[in-house]
Structures are given as C-alpha cells and as structure tokens.
C-alpha cells in the first residue's frame, strides 16, 4: 500500500552553501516520494551564505560568484531563511524537535585548528580564521586589528595561508575595488609591513595551494615574490608527483620559474619558504621571532627532521594550519576530529547508534576538507539518508504544523530575527553603498559590518515578509 502523502517539516542550522544545498536537494527528493516538505534555514548571523560571505578573500570575487546560484535557490521561496537566531540560546534542541520532524546541522568549521608549540599564545600570534573574519567584515569581530608588524610569519601551505599572506602584503589601495569595509581599509592602509613570510613543512611539490591562487601572487602591485633555492631539493616522490599530476606540474613549474626572477625593488616582499617545521614562537611578553627546524624529503612524500634550527625575527605570527568545527549544545561531538559523529549524515550517539531525526552535512560532518563544490555530493548523501528515514520520522508525534509557530516563539523570546526579504533589503543597501562610494565609485558593494545595523536595515522594510 502506498503511504498517504505527508507534510515533512525540517530545520537546517547553518545558512552557508552546505545548508542551502541540503535544503534544495531535500525539497527535490521529498517531492519525488509524493510528499511535501517545509524547510526553515536558520543562521546565527543576520545575513546568509556563511563562509562565502565571511571566509572568502575580498579580492576573490570569482569564488563569490557561487552566491548567484545560492540566491536563486533561496529566491525560489522553497526554503525559508531565518537569520540572527543562535542555536542553543535562542532555540534549543527541544524547541526544534517540537516544531520539526528532522534537523540538519550544517554549522561548518569556523575555528582555527590548534598548533601546539611553545609561545603560540604570545601577544602578536593570531589564528588565520579570526583574521579572515576581520578582513571580511564579520559582525562578531572587533573593527580594529593590530597591524603593527613590519615582519610577519604565516604558517601553512594551503590556500588560506596564501589568502592571509596576500591580504597582509597588498597595499590597501589595491583592495578599494572590493567590498571591504572602511574599517578594514583603514587598518590595512596603516600597516607598516614590509615582509611577509609563508612557511610550509614539506617541499614545493607537496603544497596544498591551487595553481590559480599561487600564480596570482606574482601579480600583486609593488610586492616582490621571493623563493629560495635551498628549499628546492630534488627527490623521487616529488618527481613522480610532477609527472603524474598536472596541477602539481603547473605549480612546480611556476615556483621554479620564480627562482630565476630578479626582485624589482618593490616596497614590500612576500617570501615562500618550504621544508620548515615550526618549533617555537619566542619573545619577551610578545612575539619577537619564530624558530623552525629544517626538514628534508624521505622519498615517500613525507619529511623528517634535519636538526638544523633557523630563526626568523618577526613581530606577528599567523597560523593557517586548518579549521575545525565547534561543539553544539545537546549534540554529540567528536572533539578530536572536530566533527559531529555520523554515519553518512545520520548523527550517532555515544554508543554509535543513530539519533532519530538528527543529521549533519558539510564540514561539521566530514571535517574541513574539499572545495565548495564537494558540498553538493555531501549534502546529497545526508539528504538521501533522511528521505530513507521519512516513514519513521513522520510516524510518531506530529511536529507543530504551523509555519508561524516558530516565529511566534522567537518573537516571544525577544529575538530580532531576520528574513530573506530582509536580506534582500540589506543586499540592496550594500550595493548602493558601493555604487555611491566617493573614493571608488561603482564598487559592487560595501559591507555593513555592525550586527545591530544589519538587523535594523533587514527589519526596516521586510519585517516580516515571509
């Protein structure tokens, strides 16, 4: 017998790409079963898009182009965005279970992975995630950032490390065409930096950059790119990588080409160092330098210590060694991996058994690996599990079917939630600020940083066009 159609209600926590993709796929798959679904997409921030808005460097608009497709999904009206709502504070797990048949957690990984070496907590030592949030105008980060160092070390050999180094090395005027807020421009414009050093443990052929990120370093105005011949030691594994992987071949060729490129006498320099393992950040009360041990290839893709110690005098250190997720109230959490324990997206309890109605997707599910495009496949896996569980999800006590009930609850608790219509108002406001910018007219947008201002603009006209 074919089951009677039912109206499934699902809450998604996190309005970045992972959450939006999950909602879009969920609607399609549920409709294919003959049922219907109502989807509410919650985020702690007043604006949607997560790390696309607050994790992509402002001089990378090509990556932000994904916003267009995400906007189309939300414009369709199938997914209801409800922003400025903090899970665990404004809404509890019990609240969500009362109002929804299922909950998908898509909260990402926004914390810096730890780097456990002496001195890493000295003043002047920073996590890349916090710095990225600052230059992207995150509302929960202070407006000012301590940019008082002439010499800076960035630890890491991935794209985030390159983003951090590039933003630090660039002259602020070269970012005026982007969406950076005035406070970020002022901070970068006052920076006395002359040298930014990027350090990686392994060799040039083992970097985790992408070719386009690497190549664009050579195009930064008034910044010389410096690499060092002693970091380019041949080994069989690197040669095999170059021969078998076109991406590695391109990056290795690019790096080797820079070895022979003479400095142009620029006012700033960006140095790329390889085969350096961080040992200690040192200084008397604040960062004064960083100590490394040189490494060498083992021939199988790894490296080993050489015993050679080298010091670099710097006044600031940025660690860009990865992201990790953070625990959510009343939700199981694997503190070692920084993820919600799950089986294909089904959240697992301490005994390894699925918790009915709870799911995870994105980086909080699998860890901070893969590009944005990988999130679609990840969401499909999770949503497929949820749809398979649909009979069990709707067989018990019925979730509150009133679309207004959750909004009424938030209003009773004094939560100034924002909506999709509200975001469209804020979006138009930011674009107008960009078009009317006195220094660089015609900018795509200028971000509003203040949370209170974002909420006020969002709620001015759109309250509550739902």
Secondary structure as the mmCIF struct_conf table of DSSP 4:
data_model
#
loop_
_struct_conf.conf_type_id
_struct_conf.id
_struct_conf.beg_label_comp_id
_struct_conf.beg_label_asym_id
_struct_conf.beg_label_seq_id
_struct_conf.end_label_comp_id
_struct_conf.end_label_asym_id
_struct_conf.end_label_seq_id
HELX_LH_PP_P HELX_LH_PP_P1 UNK A 2 UNK A 5
STRN STRN1 UNK A 7 UNK A 13
BEND BEND1 UNK A 16 UNK A 16
HELX_RH_AL_P HELX_RH_AL_P1 UNK A 17 UNK A 32
TURN_TY1_P TURN_TY1_P1 UNK A 33 UNK A 34
STRN STRN2 UNK A 36 UNK A 42
BEND BEND2 UNK A 44 UNK A 48
TURN_TY1_P TURN_TY1_P2 UNK A 50 UNK A 50
HELX_RH_AL_P HELX_RH_AL_P2 UNK A 51 UNK A 54
TURN_TY1_P TURN_TY1_P3 UNK A 55 UNK A 55
BEND BEND3 UNK A 56 UNK A 56
TURN_TY1_P TURN_TY1_P4 UNK A 58 UNK A 59
HELX_RH_AL_P HELX_RH_AL_P3 UNK A 61 UNK A 64
TURN_TY1_P TURN_TY1_P5 UNK A 65 UNK A 65
HELX_RH_AL_P HELX_RH_AL_P4 UNK A 66 UNK A 75
TURN_TY1_P TURN_TY1_P6 UNK A 76 UNK A 77
BEND BEND4 UNK A 78 UNK A 78
STRN STRN3 UNK A 79 UNK A 83
BEND BEND5 UNK A 84 UNK A 84
STRN STRN4 UNK A 87 UNK A 87
TURN_TY1_P TURN_TY1_P7 UNK A 88 UNK A 90
STRN STRN5 UNK A 91 UNK A 91
HELX_RH_AL_P HELX_RH_AL_P5 UNK A 93 UNK A 99
BEND BEND6 UNK A 101 UNK A 101
STRN STRN6 UNK A 102 UNK A 105
STRN STRN7 UNK A 111 UNK A 112
HELX_LH_PP_P HELX_LH_PP_P2 UNK A 113 UNK A 114
STRN STRN8 UNK A 118 UNK A 118
TURN_TY1_P TURN_TY1_P8 UNK A 119 UNK A 121
BEND BEND7 UNK A 122 UNK A 122
TURN_TY1_P TURN_TY1_P9 UNK A 123 UNK A 124
STRN STRN9 UNK A 125 UNK A 127
HELX_RH_AL_P HELX_RH_AL_P6 UNK A 128 UNK A 135
TURN_TY1_P TURN_TY1_P10 UNK A 136 UNK A 137
TURN_TY1_P TURN_TY1_P11 UNK A 139 UNK A 140
BEND BEND8 UNK A 141 UNK A 141
BEND BEND9 UNK A 143 UNK A 143
BEND BEND10 UNK A 150 UNK A 150
STRN STRN10 UNK A 151 UNK A 155
BEND BEND11 UNK A 157 UNK A 157
STRN STRN11 UNK A 158 UNK A 158
HELX_RH_AL_P HELX_RH_AL_P7 UNK A 159 UNK A 169
BEND BEND12 UNK A 170 UNK A 170
HELX_RH_3T_P HELX_RH_3T_P1 UNK A 172 UNK A 175
TURN_TY1_P TURN_TY1_P12 UNK A 176 UNK A 177
BEND BEND13 UNK A 178 UNK A 178
HELX_RH_AL_P HELX_RH_AL_P8 UNK A 182 UNK A 189
TURN_TY1_P TURN_TY1_P13 UNK A 190 UNK A 190
STRN STRN12 UNK A 195 UNK A 199
BEND BEND14 UNK A 201 UNK A 202
HELX_RH_3T_P HELX_RH_3T_P2 UNK A 204 UNK A 206
STRN STRN13 UNK A 208 UNK A 208
HELX_RH_AL_P HELX_RH_AL_P9 UNK A 211 UNK A 215
HELX_RH_3T_P HELX_RH_3T_P3 UNK A 216 UNK A 219
BEND BEND15 UNK A 220 UNK A 220
TURN_TY1_P TURN_TY1_P14 UNK A 221 UNK A 222
STRN STRN14 UNK A 223 UNK A 227
HELX_RH_3T_P HELX_RH_3T_P4 UNK A 229 UNK A 231
HELX_RH_AL_P HELX_RH_AL_P10 UNK A 236 UNK A 244
HELX_RH_AL_P HELX_RH_AL_P11 UNK A 246 UNK A 259
TURN_TY1_P TURN_TY1_P15 UNK A 260 UNK A 260
HELX_LH_PP_P HELX_LH_PP_P3 UNK A 261 UNK A 263
BEND BEND16 UNK A 267 UNK A 267
STRN STRN15 UNK A 268 UNK A 273
BEND BEND17 UNK A 275 UNK A 275
STRN STRN16 UNK A 276 UNK A 282
BEND BEND18 UNK A 284 UNK A 286
STRN STRN17 UNK A 289 UNK A 297
BEND BEND19 UNK A 299 UNK A 301
STRN STRN18 UNK A 303 UNK A 312
BEND BEND20 UNK A 315 UNK A 315
STRN STRN19 UNK A 316 UNK A 319
BEND BEND21 UNK A 321 UNK A 321
STRN STRN20 UNK A 323 UNK A 324
TURN_TY1_P TURN_TY1_P16 UNK A 329 UNK A 330
BEND BEND22 UNK A 331 UNK A 331
STRN STRN21 UNK A 334 UNK A 334
TURN_TY1_P TURN_TY1_P17 UNK A 335 UNK A 338
STRN STRN22 UNK A 339 UNK A 339
STRN STRN23 UNK A 342 UNK A 343
TURN_TY1_P TURN_TY1_P18 UNK A 344 UNK A 345
STRN STRN24 UNK A 346 UNK A 348
TURN_TY1_P TURN_TY1_P19 UNK A 350 UNK A 351
BEND BEND23 UNK A 352 UNK A 352
HELX_LH_PP_P HELX_LH_PP_P4 UNK A 353 UNK A 353
STRN STRN25 UNK A 354 UNK A 360
TURN_TY1_P TURN_TY1_P20 UNK A 362 UNK A 362
HELX_RH_AL_P HELX_RH_AL_P12 UNK A 363 UNK A 366
BEND BEND24 UNK A 368 UNK A 368
BEND BEND25 UNK A 370 UNK A 370
TURN_TY1_P TURN_TY1_P21 UNK A 372 UNK A 373
HELX_RH_AL_P HELX_RH_AL_P13 UNK A 374 UNK A 388
TURN_TY1_P TURN_TY1_P22 UNK A 389 UNK A 389
HELX_RH_AL_P HELX_RH_AL_P14 UNK A 390 UNK A 395
BEND BEND26 UNK A 396 UNK A 397
HELX_LH_PP_P HELX_LH_PP_P5 UNK A 398 UNK A 400
TURN_TY1_P TURN_TY1_P23 UNK A 403 UNK A 404
HELX_RH_AL_P HELX_RH_AL_P15 UNK A 405 UNK A 412
TURN_TY1_P TURN_TY1_P24 UNK A 413 UNK A 414
STRN STRN26 UNK A 418 UNK A 419
HELX_RH_AL_P HELX_RH_AL_P16 UNK A 420 UNK A 435
TURN_TY1_P TURN_TY1_P25 UNK A 436 UNK A 436
BEND BEND27 UNK A 438 UNK A 440
TURN_TY1_P TURN_TY1_P26 UNK A 441 UNK A 442
BEND BEND28 UNK A 444 UNK A 444
HELX_RH_AL_P HELX_RH_AL_P17 UNK A 451 UNK A 462
TURN_TY1_P TURN_TY1_P27 UNK A 463 UNK A 464
#
